[in-house]
Amino acid sequence: MSSRTCPDWPELMELDPKLQFKHYSVLEAKLPAEALIRVTQESLSGGWLCADLEHHVFNSCHTDPVVAKALRASDWSDVHEWANRKRPRRDD
């Protein structure tokens, strides 16, 4: 576990144990262009996100709201949406 590891990792592991969430600045995360064009200058230079960069999943609870909105408009997923898609549906 590194200093970047999200402090909520135990709860996030319950949603999907394959995901590894860490905290990054917007610039170091190298987000897709379709998300970056929606990010304000303030969020670009000082924004942050909590994400699994490999799987393109972010934790909106620990992500700058402007960045989270921009990521939702791209191919990235919020971890809770990701977990709901991964769960098998039950016919009630």
C-alpha positions in Angstrom: 0.0 0.0 0.0 1.4 3.4 -1.0 0.7 6.9 0.3 -1.5 7.4 -2.7 -3.8 4.6 -1.9 -7.3 5.7 -1.1 -8.1 5.6 2.6 -11.5 4.0 1.7 -9.8 1.0 0.0 -11.4 -1.6 2.2 -14.9 -0.5 1.2 -13.9 -0.1 -2.5 -12.4 -3.6 -2.5 -15.8 -4.9 -1.6 -17.3 -3.4 -4.7 -14.6 -5.0 -7.0 -11.4 -6.5 -5.6 -9.6 -6.1 -8.9 -9.7 -2.3 -8.8 -6.9 -0.4 -7.0 -7.8 3.2 -6.2 -5.2 5.8 -5.7 -5.2 9.6 -5.5 -3.8 11.6 -8.5 -3.6 15.2 -9.7 -5.6 15.8 -12.9 -2.3 16.5 -14.8 -0.5 13.3 -13.7 -3.5 11.1 -14.4 -3.3 11.8 -18.2 -7.1 11.8 -18.7 -8.6 11.5 -22.1 -9.0 14.6 -24.2 -12.8 14.3 -24.2 -12.7 14.8 -20.4 -9.9 17.4 -20.3 -11.8 19.8 -22.6 -14.6 19.9 -20.0 -12.3 20.6 -17.0 -11.9 24.2 -15.9 -8.4 25.8 -15.6 -8.7 25.7 -11.8 -9.4 22.0 -11.8 -6.8 21.3 -14.4 -4.1 22.9 -12.4 -5.3 22.0 -8.9 -7.9 19.3 -9.3 -7.6 15.7 -8.0 -9.2 12.4 -8.5 -9.4 9.0 -6.9 -9.2 6.4 -9.6 -8.0 3.1 -11.0 -6.3 4.4 -14.1 -6.0 1.0 -15.7 -9.7 0.3 -15.7 -10.9 3.9 -16.2 -13.0 3.9 -13.0 -13.1 6.8 -10.5 -14.5 7.3 -7.0 -16.7 10.4 -7.1 -16.5 10.8 -3.4 -12.8 11.6 -3.5 -12.8 13.4 -6.9 -13.1 17.1 -7.7 -16.7 17.5 -8.7 -15.8 19.3 -12.0 -13.4 16.4 -12.9 -16.1 13.8 -12.0 -18.6 15.5 -14.2 -16.0 15.6 -17.1 -15.2 11.9 -16.6 -18.8 10.9 -16.7 -19.0 12.4 -20.2 -16.1 10.2 -21.3 -15.7 6.4 -21.3 -14.8 6.4 -17.6 -17.2 5.0 -14.9 -18.0 6.0 -11.4 -17.1 3.0 -9.1 -20.7 2.6 -8.0 -22.0 2.5 -11.6 -19.2 0.0 -12.4 -20.2 -2.2 -9.4 -23.9 -2.2 -10.4 -23.0 -3.3 -13.9 -20.8 -6.1 -12.6 -23.5 -7.5 -10.3 -25.8 -10.2 -11.8 -29.4 -9.1 -12.1 -32.0 -10.9 -10.1 -35.5 -11.4 -11.6 -37.9 -10.5 -8.8 
